[in-house]
Amino acid sequence: MITREDVVKNFLSYFVGCAMGGYSLDEEGFVYAGGDFHLSKYRSFKIDTYGIIPMTDEEYLNENFDFIASELKGKYSDTSRERIRNYFLNAFYKDHLKMYKKLPIYWQYDIQYAFLSK
């Protein structure tokens, strides 16, 4: 039986697929898996051609964030934004590995930034 949490996690996986250029809101099916890349296939939702999804503190559609965060179970932070961010940082890749039977189509890339103060 599929749960609401499963649906939300599948949606987040699809979102990453769109952001990375694998899927497009303007085309059916998998759009890019190597070969010729056509930026014109991504009109409704622009992708980052470097494959980077920034996680910022900017305001978005809070109702949507609240719904998504409410369905993510586990030990996450209190606010919806923090809960979703922490899911991506701590559990998304594990779920992705499980979904694709340890043959992921995305790779986890993590950088720790050090800021120097004067």
Biopython code that builds the backbone (N, CA, C, O; Angstrom):
import numpy as np
from Bio.PDB.StructureBuilder import StructureBuilder

atoms = [
    (1, "MET", "N", (0.840, -1.180, 0.000)),
    (1, "MET", "CA", (0.000, 0.000, 0.000)),
    (1, "MET", "C", (0.884, 1.242, 0.000)),
    (1, "MET", "O", (1.788, 1.375, 0.825)),
    (2, "ILE", "N", (0.617, 2.127, -0.913)),
    (2, "ILE", "CA", (1.391, 3.362, -1.002)),
    (2, "ILE", "C", (0.833, 4.387, -0.017)),
    (2, "ILE", "O", (-0.381, 4.569, 0.085)),
    (3, "THR", "N", (1.726, 5.046, 0.699)),
    (3, "THR", "CA", (1.321, 6.028, 1.711)),
    (3, "THR", "C", (1.493, 7.440, 1.171)),
    (3, "THR", "O", (2.098, 7.648, 0.119)),
    (4, "ARG", "N", (0.956, 8.398, 1.902)),
    (4, "ARG", "CA", (1.144, 9.806, 1.519)),
    (4, "ARG", "C", (2.617, 10.174, 1.573)),
    (4, "ARG", "O", (3.097, 10.959, 0.755)),
    (5, "GLU", "N", (3.337, 9.603, 2.542)),
    (5, "GLU", "CA", (4.778, 9.859, 2.627)),
    (5, "GLU", "C", (5.474, 9.334, 1.366)),
    (5, "GLU", "O", (6.362, 10.002, 0.836)),
    (6, "ASP", "N", (5.086, 8.147, 0.878)),
    (6, "ASP", "CA", (5.655, 7.609, -0.363)),
    (6, "ASP", "C", (5.402, 8.549, -1.534)),
    (6, "ASP", "O", (6.295, 8.797, -2.345)),
    (7, "VAL", "N", (4.182, 9.070, -1.619)),
    (7, "VAL", "CA", (3.829, 9.986, -2.708)),
    (7, "VAL", "C", (4.680, 11.248, -2.638)),
    (7, "VAL", "O", (5.176, 11.715, -3.663)),
    (8, "VAL", "N", (4.853, 11.804, -1.443)),
    (8, "VAL", "CA", (5.659, 13.012, -1.273)),
    (8, "VAL", "C", (7.111, 12.735, -1.651)),
    (8, "VAL", "O", (7.742, 13.545, -2.330)),
    (9, "LYS", "N", (7.640, 11.602, -1.219)),
    (9, "LYS", "CA", (9.027, 11.268, -1.557)),
    (9, "LYS", "C", (9.185, 11.053, -3.061)),
    (9, "LYS", "O", (10.202, 11.444, -3.634)),
    (10, "ASN", "N", (8.200, 10.440, -3.705)),
    (10, "ASN", "CA", (8.237, 10.278, -5.164)),
    (10, "ASN", "C", (8.173, 11.638, -5.862)),
    (10, "ASN", "O", (8.854, 11.868, -6.861)),
    (11, "PHE", "N", (7.344, 12.534, -5.319)),
    (11, "PHE", "CA", (7.256, 13.892, -5.872)),
    (11, "PHE", "C", (8.599, 14.602, -5.755)),
    (11, "PHE", "O", (9.050, 15.236, -6.709)),
    (12, "LEU", "N", (9.246, 14.499, -4.582)),
    (12, "LEU", "CA", (10.547, 15.142, -4.398)),
    (12, "LEU", "C", (11.586, 14.547, -5.348)),
    (12, "LEU", "O", (12.439, 15.269, -5.863)),
    (13, "SER", "N", (11.520, 13.258, -5.578)),
    (13, "SER", "CA", (12.419, 12.613, -6.524)),
    (13, "SER", "C", (12.165, 13.136, -7.943)),
    (13, "SER", "O", (13.109, 13.392, -8.691)),
    (14, "TYR", "N", (10.892, 13.293, -8.308)),
    (14, "TYR", "CA", (10.541, 13.841, -9.620)),
    (14, "TYR", "C", (11.024, 15.290, -9.739)),
    (14, "TYR", "O", (11.528, 15.700, -10.785)),
    (15, "PHE", "N", (10.865, 16.057, -8.658)),
    (15, "PHE", "CA", (11.358, 17.439, -8.649)),
    (15, "PHE", "C", (12.859, 17.476, -8.937)),
    (15, "PHE", "O", (13.316, 18.279, -9.750)),
    (16, "VAL", "N", (13.623, 16.613, -8.273)),
    (16, "VAL", "CA", (15.066, 16.569, -8.510)),
    (16, "VAL", "C", (15.330, 16.181, -9.961)),
    (16, "VAL", "O", (16.223, 16.737, -10.601)),
    (17, "GLY", "N", (14.558, 15.228, -10.483)),
    (17, "GLY", "CA", (14.690, 14.838, -11.884)),
    (17, "GLY", "C", (14.440, 15.995, -12.831)),
    (17, "GLY", "O", (15.134, 16.132, -13.839)),
    (18, "CYS", "N", (13.466, 16.823, -12.524)),
    (18, "CYS", "CA", (13.187, 18.015, -13.348)),
    (18, "CYS", "C", (14.306, 19.037, -13.208)),
    (18, "CYS", "O", (14.760, 19.604, -14.201)),
    (19, "ALA", "N", (14.750, 19.273, -11.981)),
    (19, "ALA", "CA", (15.792, 20.264, -11.740)),
    (19, "ALA", "C", (17.120, 19.866, -12.372)),
    (19, "ALA", "O", (17.903, 20.730, -12.768)),
    (20, "MET", "N", (17.378, 18.565, -12.469)),
    (20, "MET", "CA", (18.625, 18.069, -13.049)),
    (20, "MET", "C", (18.527, 17.870, -14.560)),
    (20, "MET", "O", (19.528, 17.568, -15.209)),
    (21, "GLY", "N", (17.337, 18.037, -15.123)),
    (21, "GLY", "CA", (17.186, 17.934, -16.564)),
    (21, "GLY", "C", (16.790, 16.567, -17.078)),
    (21, "GLY", "O", (16.636, 16.392, -18.287)),
    (22, "GLY", "N", (16.621, 15.602, -16.208)),
    (22, "GLY", "CA", (16.194, 14.272, -16.647)),
    (22, "GLY", "C", (14.761, 14.286, -17.154)),
    (22, "GLY", "O", (14.430, 13.619, -18.135)),
    (23, "TYR", "N", (13.919, 15.048, -16.480)),
    (23, "TYR", "CA", (12.523, 15.213, -16.856)),
    (23, "TYR", "C", (12.257, 16.671, -17.181)),
    (23, "TYR", "O", (13.003, 17.556, -16.761)),
    (24, "SER", "N", (11.207, 16.914, -17.918)),
    (24, "SER", "CA", (10.785, 18.266, -18.243)),
    (24, "SER", "C", (9.274, 18.347, -18.091)),
    (24, "SER", "O", (8.564, 17.384, -18.379)),
    (25, "LEU", "N", (8.788, 19.483, -17.643)),
    (25, "LEU", "CA", (7.346, 19.691, -17.566)),
    (25, "LEU", "C", (6.733, 19.859, -18.948)),
    (25, "LEU", "O", (5.512, 19.814, -19.102)),
    (26, "ASP", "N", (7.591, 20.055, -19.960)),
    (26, "ASP", "CA", (7.116, 20.316, -21.315)),
    (26, "ASP", "C", (7.194, 19.110, -22.248)),
    (26, "ASP", "O", (6.705, 19.174, -23.376)),
    (27, "GLU", "N", (7.794, 18.025, -21.800)),
    (27, "GLU", "CA", (7.977, 16.825, -22.622)),
    (27, "GLU", "C", (7.557, 15.593, -21.819)),
    (27, "GLU", "O", (7.629, 15.591, -20.591)),
    (28, "GLU", "N", (7.124, 14.559, -22.515)),
    (28, "GLU", "CA", (6.748, 13.319, -21.831)),
    (28, "GLU", "C", (7.958, 12.414, -21.651)),
    (28, "GLU", "O", (8.878, 12.412, -22.469)),
    (29, "GLY", "N", (7.939, 11.651, -20.571)),
    (29, "GLY", "CA", (8.983, 10.660, -20.332)),
    (29, "GLY", "C", (10.307, 11.276, -19.932)),
    (29, "GLY", "O", (10.410, 12.467, -19.639)),
    (30, "PHE", "N", (11.318, 10.416, -19.933)),
    (30, "PHE", "CA", (12.660, 10.847, -19.576)),
    (30, "PHE", "C", (13.227, 11.645, -20.746)),
    (30, "PHE", "O", (13.273, 11.142, -21.869)),
    (31, "VAL", "N", (13.655, 12.871, -20.501)),
    (31, "VAL", "CA", (14.056, 13.779, -21.571)),
    (31, "VAL", "C", (15.553, 13.689, -21.873)),
    (31, "VAL", "O", (15.958, 13.739, -23.034)),
    (32, "TYR", "N", (16.362, 13.558, -20.838)),
    (32, "TYR", "CA", (17.806, 13.565, -21.071)),
    (32, "TYR", "C", (18.490, 12.523, -20.199)),
    (32, "TYR", "O", (18.347, 12.521, -18.977)),
    (33, "ALA", "N", (19.238, 11.639, -20.852)),
    (33, "ALA", "CA", (20.042, 10.646, -20.144)),
    (33, "ALA", "C", (21.401, 10.521, -20.818)),
    (33, "ALA", "O", (22.012, 9.452, -20.813)),
    (34, "GLY", "N", (21.864, 11.609, -21.391)),
    (34, "GLY", "CA", (23.123, 11.613, -22.122)),
    (34, "GLY", "C", (22.857, 11.893, -23.586)),
    (34, "GLY", "O", (21.706, 11.914, -24.022)),
    (35, "GLY", "N", (23.905, 12.107, -24.335)),
    (35, "GLY", "CA", (23.740, 12.415, -25.754)),
    (35, "GLY", "C", (23.499, 13.892, -25.975)),
    (35, "GLY", "O", (24.003, 14.732, -25.229)),
    (36, "ASP", "N", (22.719, 14.207, -27.012)),
    (36, "ASP", "CA", (22.438, 15.600, -27.353)),
    (36, "ASP", "C", (21.507, 16.234, -26.323)),
    (36, "ASP", "O", (20.451, 15.689, -26.003)),
    (37, "PHE", "N", (21.910, 17.379, -25.816)),
    (37, "PHE", "CA", (21.125, 18.108, -24.832)),
    (37, "PHE", "C", (20.502, 19.319, -25.495)),
    (37, "PHE", "O", (21.189, 20.077, -26.179)),
    (38, "HIS", "N", (19.199, 19.508, -25.298)),
    (38, "HIS", "CA", (18.494, 20.634, -25.911)),
    (38, "HIS", "C", (17.793, 21.453, -24.823)),
    (38, "HIS", "O", (16.767, 21.036, -24.287)),
    (39, "LEU", "N", (18.350, 22.605, -24.509)),
    (39, "LEU", "CA", (17.788, 23.488, -23.482)),
    (39, "LEU", "C", (16.374, 23.926, -23.840)),
    (39, "LEU", "O", (15.606, 24.298, -22.952)),
    (40, "SER", "N", (16.014, 23.892, -25.111)),
    (40, "SER", "CA", (14.677, 24.311, -25.561)),
    (40, "SER", "C", (13.570, 23.392, -25.041)),
    (40, "SER", "O", (12.394, 23.749, -25.119)),
    (41, "LYS", "N", (13.917, 22.228, -24.518)),
    (41, "LYS", "CA", (12.916, 21.295, -23.988)),
    (41, "LYS", "C", (12.486, 21.656, -22.562)),
    (41, "LYS", "O", (11.635, 20.985, -21.978)),
    (42, "TYR", "N", (13.070, 22.705, -22.013)),
    (42, "TYR", "CA", (12.818, 23.097, -20.626)),
    (42, "TYR", "C", (12.302, 24.526, -20.588)),
    (42, "TYR", "O", (13.018, 25.431, -20.160)),
    (43, "ARG", "N", (11.085, 24.736, -21.025)),
    (43, "ARG", "CA", (10.522, 26.084, -21.075)),
    (43, "ARG", "C", (9.804, 26.460, -19.778)),
    (43, "ARG", "O", (10.011, 27.559, -19.264)),
    (44, "SER", "N", (8.981, 25.589, -19.249)),
    (44, "SER", "CA", (8.159, 25.912, -18.077)),
    (44, "SER", "C", (8.959, 25.965, -16.787)),
    (44, "SER", "O", (8.662, 26.765, -15.899)),
    (45, "PHE", "N", (9.964, 25.124, -16.683)),
    (45, "PHE", "CA", (10.774, 25.027, -15.472)),
    (45, "PHE", "C", (12.228, 24.953, -15.918)),
    (45, "PHE", "O", (12.684, 23.934, -16.438)),
    (46, "LYS", "N", (12.938, 26.039, -15.707)),
    (46, "LYS", "CA", (14.336, 26.125, -16.144)),
    (46, "LYS", "C", (15.232, 25.278, -15.241)),
    (46, "LYS", "O", (15.083, 25.277, -14.019)),
    (47, "ILE", "N", (16.150, 24.569, -15.860)),
    (47, "ILE", "CA", (17.082, 23.745, -15.098)),
    (47, "ILE", "C", (18.389, 24.493, -14.911)),
    (47, "ILE", "O", (18.657, 25.476, -15.602)),
    (48, "ASP", "N", (19.191, 24.031, -13.986)),
    (48, "ASP", "CA", (20.537, 24.532, -13.819)),
    (48, "ASP", "C", (21.435, 23.622, -14.654)),
    (48, "ASP", "O", (21.529, 22.426, -14.378)),
    (49, "THR", "N", (22.088, 24.172, -15.664)),
    (49, "THR", "CA", (22.877, 23.349, -16.583)),
    (49, "THR", "C", (24.083, 22.702, -15.899)),
    (49, "THR", "O", (24.701, 21.797, -16.460)),
    (50, "TYR", "N", (24.420, 23.159, -14.696)),
    (50, "TYR", "CA", (25.507, 22.542, -13.933)),
    (50, "TYR", "C", (24.980, 21.437, -13.011)),
    (50, "TYR", "O", (25.768, 20.748, -12.364)),
    (51, "GLY", "N", (23.665, 21.264, -12.946)),
    (51, "GLY", "CA", (23.084, 20.219, -12.106)),
    (51, "GLY", "C", (23.146, 20.532, -10.620)),
    (51, "GLY", "O", (23.293, 19.630, -9.795)),
    (52, "ILE", "N", (23.035, 21.805, -10.284)),
    (52, "ILE", "CA", (23.105, 22.219, -8.882)),
    (52, "ILE", "C", (21.735, 22.698, -8.432)),
    (52, "ILE", "O", (21.107, 23.519, -9.101)),
    (53, "ILE", "N", (21.276, 22.189, -7.310)),
    (53, "ILE", "CA", (20.015, 22.639, -6.731)),
    (53, "ILE", "C", (20.352, 23.378, -5.440)),
    (53, "ILE", "O", (20.626, 22.748, -4.419)),
    (54, "PRO", "N", (20.334, 24.712, -5.480)),
    (54, "PRO", "CA", (20.668, 25.453, -4.267)),
    (54, "PRO", "C", (19.554, 25.349, -3.228)),
    (54, "PRO", "O", (18.368, 25.372, -3.559)),
    (55, "MET", "N", (19.955, 25.235, -1.991)),
    (55, "MET", "CA", (18.996, 25.231, -0.885)),
    (55, "MET", "C", (19.202, 26.532, -0.141)),
    (55, "MET", "O", (20.181, 26.707, 0.585)),
    (56, "THR", "N", (18.265, 27.438, -0.335)),
    (56, "THR", "CA", (18.414, 28.779, 0.220)),
    (56, "THR", "C", (17.361, 29.040, 1.280)),
    (56, "THR", "O", (16.491, 28.208, 1.538)),
    (57, "ASP", "N", (17.457, 30.199, 1.881)),
    (57, "ASP", "CA", (16.481, 30.619, 2.882)),
    (57, "ASP", "C", (15.413, 31.526, 2.294)),
    (57, "ASP", "O", (14.623, 32.113, 3.035)),
    (58, "GLU", "N", (15.377, 31.649, 0.960)),
    (58, "GLU", "CA", (14.386, 32.505, 0.322)),
    (58, "GLU", "C", (12.984, 31.963, 0.548)),
    (58, "GLU", "O", (12.795, 30.762, 0.742)),
    (59, "GLU", "N", (12.013, 32.846, 0.523)),
    (59, "GLU", "CA", (10.618, 32.458, 0.729)),
    (59, "GLU", "C", (10.026, 31.853, -0.543)),
    (59, "GLU", "O", (10.266, 32.353, -1.641)),
    (60, "TYR", "N", (9.274, 30.804, -0.396)),
    (60, "TYR", "CA", (8.591, 30.169, -1.512)),
    (60, "TYR", "C", (7.112, 30.022, -1.156)),
    (60, "TYR", "O", (6.570, 30.828, -0.399)),
    (61, "LEU", "N", (6.475, 29.015, -1.689)),
    (61, "LEU", "CA", (5.057, 28.786, -1.410)),
    (61, "LEU", "C", (4.935, 27.990, -0.121)),
    (61, "LEU", "O", (5.040, 26.763, -0.124)),
    (62, "ASN", "N", (4.712, 28.702, 0.985)),
    (62, "ASN", "CA", (4.760, 28.071, 2.295)),
    (62, "ASN", "C", (3.714, 26.992, 2.503)),
    (62, "ASN", "O", (3.983, 26.011, 3.196)),
    (63, "GLU", "N", (2.526, 27.140, 1.924)),
    (63, "GLU", "CA", (1.501, 26.097, 2.067)),
    (63, "GLU", "C", (1.994, 24.777, 1.496)),
    (63, "GLU", "O", (1.779, 23.720, 2.089)),
    (64, "ASN", "N", (2.657, 24.837, 0.344)),
    (64, "ASN", "CA", (3.196, 23.626, -0.263)),
    (64, "ASN", "C", (4.304, 23.031, 0.598)),
    (64, "ASN", "O", (4.351, 21.818, 0.799)),
    (65, "PHE", "N", (5.192, 23.875, 1.105)),
    (65, "PHE", "CA", (6.249, 23.406, 1.986)),
    (65, "PHE", "C", (5.662, 22.742, 3.224)),
    (65, "PHE", "O", (6.131, 21.689, 3.655)),
    (66, "ASP", "N", (4.640, 23.359, 3.788)),
    (66, "ASP", "CA", (4.021, 22.802, 4.994)),
    (66, "ASP", "C", (3.432, 21.429, 4.732)),
    (66, "ASP", "O", (3.596, 20.523, 5.549)),
    (67, "PHE", "N", (2.742, 21.255, 3.596)),
    (67, "PHE", "CA", (2.154, 19.956, 3.271)),
    (67, "PHE", "C", (3.242, 18.897, 3.071)),
    (67, "PHE", "O", (3.163, 17.806, 3.634)),
    (68, "ILE", "N", (4.254, 19.224, 2.267)),
    (68, "ILE", "CA", (5.327, 18.264, 2.015)),
    (68, "ILE", "C", (6.011, 17.880, 3.316)),
    (68, "ILE", "O", (6.229, 16.698, 3.582)),
    (69, "ALA", "N", (6.350, 18.873, 4.128)),
    (69, "ALA", "CA", (7.039, 18.608, 5.392)),
    (69, "ALA", "C", (6.184, 17.788, 6.341)),
    (69, "ALA", "O", (6.711, 16.962, 7.086)),
    (70, "SER", "N", (4.873, 18.000, 6.329)),
    (70, "SER", "CA", (3.999, 17.265, 7.249)),
    (70, "SER", "C", (3.988, 15.766, 6.957)),
    (70, "SER", "O", (3.682, 14.965, 7.840)),
    (71, "GLU", "N", (4.320, 15.383, 5.721)),
    (71, "GLU", "CA", (4.304, 13.971, 5.344)),
    (71, "GLU", "C", (5.659, 13.286, 5.481)),
    (71, "GLU", "O", (5.746, 12.064, 5.360)),
    (72, "LEU", "N", (6.711, 14.050, 5.729)),
    (72, "LEU", "CA", (8.034, 13.457, 5.912)),
    (72, "LEU", "C", (8.176, 13.019, 7.357)),
    (72, "LEU", "O", (8.160, 13.839, 8.276)),
    (73, "LYS", "N", (8.311, 11.737, 7.542)),
    (73, "LYS", "CA", (8.434, 11.202, 8.897)),
    (73, "LYS", "C", (9.905, 11.166, 9.298)),
    (73, "LYS", "O", (10.785, 11.289, 8.447)),
    (74, "GLY", "N", (10.165, 11.001, 10.562)),
    (74, "GLY", "CA", (11.544, 10.878, 11.025)),
    (74, "GLY", "C", (11.960, 12.055, 11.872)),
    (74, "GLY", "O", (11.159, 12.927, 12.208)),
    (75, "LYS", "N", (13.216, 12.057, 12.204)),
    (75, "LYS", "CA", (13.768, 13.097, 13.075)),
    (75, "LYS", "C", (14.277, 14.254, 12.234)),
    (75, "LYS", "O", (15.419, 14.252, 11.775)),
    (76, "TYR", "N", (13.423, 15.229, 12.041)),
    (76, "TYR", "CA", (13.779, 16.420, 11.282)),
    (76, "TYR", "C", (13.510, 17.634, 12.144)),
    (76, "TYR", "O", (12.921, 17.531, 13.220)),
    (77, "SER", "N", (13.943, 18.773, 11.665)),
    (77, "SER", "CA", (13.781, 20.026, 12.409)),
    (77, "SER", "C", (12.328, 20.466, 12.483)),
    (77, "SER", "O", (11.448, 19.862, 11.870)),
    (78, "ASP", "N", (12.096, 21.517, 13.235)),
    (78, "ASP", "CA", (10.743, 21.976, 13.514)),
    (78, "ASP", "C", (10.051, 22.670, 12.347)),
    (78, "ASP", "O", (8.884, 22.383, 12.078)),
    (79, "THR", "N", (10.726, 23.567, 11.653)),
    (79, "THR", "CA", (10.041, 24.306, 10.603)),
    (79, "THR", "C", (9.949, 23.462, 9.334)),
    (79, "THR", "O", (10.764, 22.566, 9.112)),
    (80, "SER", "N", (8.964, 23.754, 8.520)),
    (80, "SER", "CA", (8.771, 23.016, 7.272)),
    (80, "SER", "C", (9.994, 23.120, 6.380)),
    (80, "SER", "O", (10.455, 22.120, 5.831)),
    (81, "ARG", "N", (10.509, 24.306, 6.239)),
    (81, "ARG", "CA", (11.678, 24.540, 5.397)),
    (81, "ARG", "C", (12.877, 23.714, 5.878)),
    (81, "ARG", "O", (13.565, 23.086, 5.073)),
    (82, "GLU", "N", (13.121, 23.718, 7.188)),
    (82, "GLU", "CA", (14.240, 22.957, 7.744)),
    (82, "GLU", "C", (14.008, 21.450, 7.598)),
    (82, "GLU", "O", (14.946, 20.698, 7.330)),
    (83, "ARG", "N", (12.773, 21.018, 7.772)),
    (83, "ARG", "CA", (12.438, 19.599, 7.661)),
    (83, "ARG", "C", (12.738, 19.089, 6.248)),
    (83, "ARG", "O", (13.333, 18.024, 6.084)),
    (84, "ILE", "N", (12.328, 19.848, 5.232)),
    (84, "ILE", "CA", (12.565, 19.444, 3.841)),
    (84, "ILE", "C", (14.052, 19.499, 3.528)),
    (84, "ILE", "O", (14.594, 18.581, 2.913)),
    (85, "ARG", "N", (14.700, 20.551, 3.942)),
    (85, "ARG", "CA", (16.143, 20.681, 3.704)),
    (85, "ARG", "C", (16.888, 19.510, 4.343)),
    (85, "ARG", "O", (17.756, 18.909, 3.711)),
    (86, "ASN", "N", (16.557, 19.187, 5.580)),
    (86, "ASN", "CA", (17.227, 18.087, 6.271)),
    (86, "ASN", "C", (16.910, 16.735, 5.638)),
    (86, "ASN", "O", (17.751, 15.837, 5.642)),
    (87, "TYR", "N", (15.699, 16.586, 5.093)),
    (87, "TYR", "CA", (15.385, 15.351, 4.374)),
    (87, "TYR", "C", (16.331, 15.201, 3.184)),
    (87, "TYR", "O", (16.891, 14.127, 2.967)),
    (88, "PHE", "N", (16.511, 16.283, 2.409)),
    (88, "PHE", "CA", (17.416, 16.212, 1.264)),
    (88, "PHE", "C", (18.851, 15.931, 1.705)),
    (88, "PHE", "O", (19.561, 15.162, 1.057)),
    (89, "LEU", "N", (19.274, 16.543, 2.790)),
    (89, "LEU", "CA", (20.649, 16.366, 3.242)),
    (89, "LEU", "C", (20.898, 15.008, 3.891)),
    (89, "LEU", "O", (22.006, 14.480, 3.797)),
    (90, "ASN", "N", (19.891, 14.432, 4.548)),
    (90, "ASN", "CA", (20.123, 13.234, 5.359)),
    (90, "ASN", "C", (19.440, 11.956, 4.890)),
    (90, "ASN", "O", (19.914, 10.868, 5.218)),
    (91, "ALA", "N", (18.356, 12.043, 4.143)),
    (91, "ALA", "CA", (17.615, 10.825, 3.810)),
    (91, "ALA", "C", (17.311, 10.640, 2.324)),
    (91, "ALA", "O", (17.079, 9.514, 1.885)),
    (92, "PHE", "N", (17.307, 11.715, 1.545)),
    (92, "PHE", "CA", (16.936, 11.604, 0.134)),
    (92, "PHE", "C", (17.804, 10.591, -0.600)),
    (92, "PHE", "O", (17.287, 9.738, -1.321)),
    (93, "TYR", "N", (19.111, 10.678, -0.423)),
    (93, "TYR", "CA", (20.011, 9.802, -1.171)),
    (93, "TYR", "C", (19.790, 8.337, -0.772)),
    (93, "TYR", "O", (19.825, 7.453, -1.628)),
    (94, "LYS", "N", (19.566, 8.078, 0.502)),
    (94, "LYS", "CA", (19.277, 6.698, 0.947)),
    (94, "LYS", "C", (17.998, 6.189, 0.296)),
    (94, "LYS", "O", (17.952, 5.056, -0.183)),
    (95, "ASP", "N", (16.962, 7.020, 0.278)),
    (95, "ASP", "CA", (15.700, 6.636, -0.370)),
    (95, "ASP", "C", (15.915, 6.409, -1.865)),
    (95, "ASP", "O", (15.347, 5.487, -2.449)),
    (96, "HIS", "N", (16.735, 7.254, -2.472)),
    (96, "HIS", "CA", (17.019, 7.147, -3.897)),
    (96, "HIS", "C", (17.743, 5.829, -4.211)),
    (96, "HIS", "O", (17.427, 5.156, -5.192)),
    (97, "LEU", "N", (18.713, 5.475, -3.368)),
    (97, "LEU", "CA", (19.416, 4.205, -3.554)),
    (97, "LEU", "C", (18.449, 3.031, -3.450)),
    (97, "LEU", "O", (18.509, 2.089, -4.240)),
    (98, "LYS", "N", (17.563, 3.101, -2.470)),
    (98, "LYS", "CA", (16.573, 2.030, -2.281)),
    (98, "LYS", "C", (15.628, 1.951, -3.479)),
    (98, "LYS", "O", (15.311, 0.859, -3.950)),
    (99, "MET", "N", (15.182, 3.101, -3.968)),
    (99, "MET", "CA", (14.239, 3.137, -5.078)),
    (99, "MET", "C", (14.856, 2.542, -6.344)),
    (99, "MET", "O", (14.184, 1.836, -7.097)),
    (100, "TYR", "N", (16.131, 2.831, -6.573)),
    (100, "TYR", "CA", (16.789, 2.361, -7.793)),
    (100, "TYR", "C", (17.693, 1.156, -7.532)),
    (100, "TYR", "O", (18.625, 0.895, -8.292)),
    (101, "LYS", "N", (17.413, 0.433, -6.464)),
    (101, "LYS", "CA", (18.090, -0.824, -6.143)),
    (101, "LYS", "C", (19.616, -0.696, -6.201)),
    (101, "LYS", "O", (20.308, -1.481, -6.850)),
    (102, "LYS", "N", (20.099, 0.307, -5.508)),
    (102, "LYS", "CA", (21.525, 0.596, -5.355)),
    (102, "LYS", "C", (22.231, 0.963, -6.655)),
    (102, "LYS", "O", (23.457, 0.891, -6.738)),
    (103, "LEU", "N", (21.465, 1.355, -7.666)),
    (103, "LEU", "CA", (22.027, 1.865, -8.922)),
    (103, "LEU", "C", (21.469, 3.269, -9.153)),
    (103, "LEU", "O", (20.643, 3.467, -10.045)),
    (104, "PRO", "N", (21.917, 4.253, -8.350)),
    (104, "PRO", "CA", (21.306, 5.580, -8.405)),
    (104, "PRO", "C", (21.529, 6.280, -9.737)),
    (104, "PRO", "O", (22.523, 6.051, -10.426)),
    (105, "ILE", "N", (20.585, 7.129, -10.073)),
    (105, "ILE", "CA", (20.755, 7.947, -11.266)),
    (105, "ILE", "C", (21.236, 9.352, -10.897)),
    (105, "ILE", "O", (21.595, 10.138, -11.774)),
    (106, "TYR", "N", (21.241, 9.667, -9.600)),
    (106, "TYR", "CA", (21.818, 10.909, -9.102)),
    (106, "TYR", "C", (22.895, 10.525, -8.108)),
    (106, "TYR", "O", (22.854, 9.454, -7.501)),
    (107, "TRP", "N", (23.845, 11.406, -7.954)),
    (107, "TRP", "CA", (24.900, 11.153, -6.998)),
    (107, "TRP", "C", (24.892, 12.248, -5.957)),
    (107, "TRP", "O", (24.617, 13.410, -6.257)),
    (108, "GLN", "N", (25.194, 11.870, -4.740)),
    (108, "GLN", "CA", (25.232, 12.850, -3.661)),
    (108, "GLN", "C", (26.548, 13.609, -3.733)),
    (108, "GLN", "O", (27.621, 13.020, -3.867)),
    (109, "TYR", "N", (26.444, 14.893, -3.644)),
    (109, "TYR", "CA", (27.613, 15.762, -3.680)),
    (109, "TYR", "C", (27.476, 16.727, -2.530)),
    (109, "TYR", "O", (26.483, 17.451, -2.448)),
    (110, "ASP", "N", (28.424, 16.756, -1.659)),
    (110, "ASP", "CA", (28.308, 17.556, -0.458)),
    (110, "ASP", "C", (29.593, 18.361, -0.264)),
    (110, "ASP", "O", (30.693, 17.809, -0.297)),
    (111, "ILE", "N", (29.444, 19.641, -0.066)),
    (111, "ILE", "CA", (30.597, 20.504, 0.202)),
    (111, "ILE", "C", (30.331, 21.245, 1.509)),
    (111, "ILE", "O", (29.234, 21.749, 1.749)),
    (112, "GLN", "N", (31.347, 21.296, 2.327)),
    (112, "GLN", "CA", (31.234, 22.116, 3.537)),
    (112, "GLN", "C", (32.010, 23.403, 3.273)),
    (112, "GLN", "O", (33.172, 23.384, 2.866)),
    (113, "TYR", "N", (31.338, 24.501, 3.515)),
    (113, "TYR", "CA", (31.945, 25.802, 3.282)),
    (113, "TYR", "C", (32.518, 26.359, 4.582)),
    (113, "TYR", "O", (31.892, 26.264, 5.638)),
    (114, "ALA", "N", (33.685, 26.927, 4.497)),
    (114, "ALA", "CA", (34.293, 27.590, 5.646)),
    (114, "ALA", "C", (34.369, 29.087, 5.339)),
    (114, "ALA", "O", (34.961, 29.495, 4.340)),
    (115, "PHE", "N", (33.788, 29.866, 6.173)),
    (115, "PHE", "CA", (33.806, 31.316, 5.981)),
    (115, "PHE", "C", (34.790, 31.924, 6.964)),
    (115, "PHE", "O", (34.737, 31.663, 8.166)),
    (116, "LEU", "N", (35.664, 32.717, 6.444)),
    (116, "LEU", "CA", (36.665, 33.356, 7.286)),
    (116, "LEU", "C", (36.173, 34.749, 7.653)),
    (116, "LEU", "O", (35.670, 35.486, 6.806)),
    (117, "SER", "N", (36.321, 35.090, 8.888)),
    (117, "SER", "CA", (35.935, 36.441, 9.314)),
    (117, "SER", "C", (37.193, 37.223, 9.630)),
    (117, "SER", "O", (38.214, 36.656, 10.018)),
    (118, "LYS", "N", (37.109, 38.518, 9.461)),
    (118, "LYS", "CA", (38.269, 39.378, 9.724)),
    (118, "LYS", "C", (38.408, 39.655, 11.188)),
    (118, "LYS", "O", (39.329, 40.362, 11.598)),
]
sb = StructureBuilder()
sb.init_structure("model")
sb.init_model(0)
sb.init_chain("A")
sb.init_seg("    ")
for serial, (resi, resn, name, xyz) in enumerate(atoms, 1):
    if name == "N":
        sb.init_residue(resn, " ", resi, " ")
    sb.init_atom(name, np.array(xyz, "f"), 0.0, 1.0, " ", f" {name:<3s}", serial, name[0])
structure = sb.get_structure()
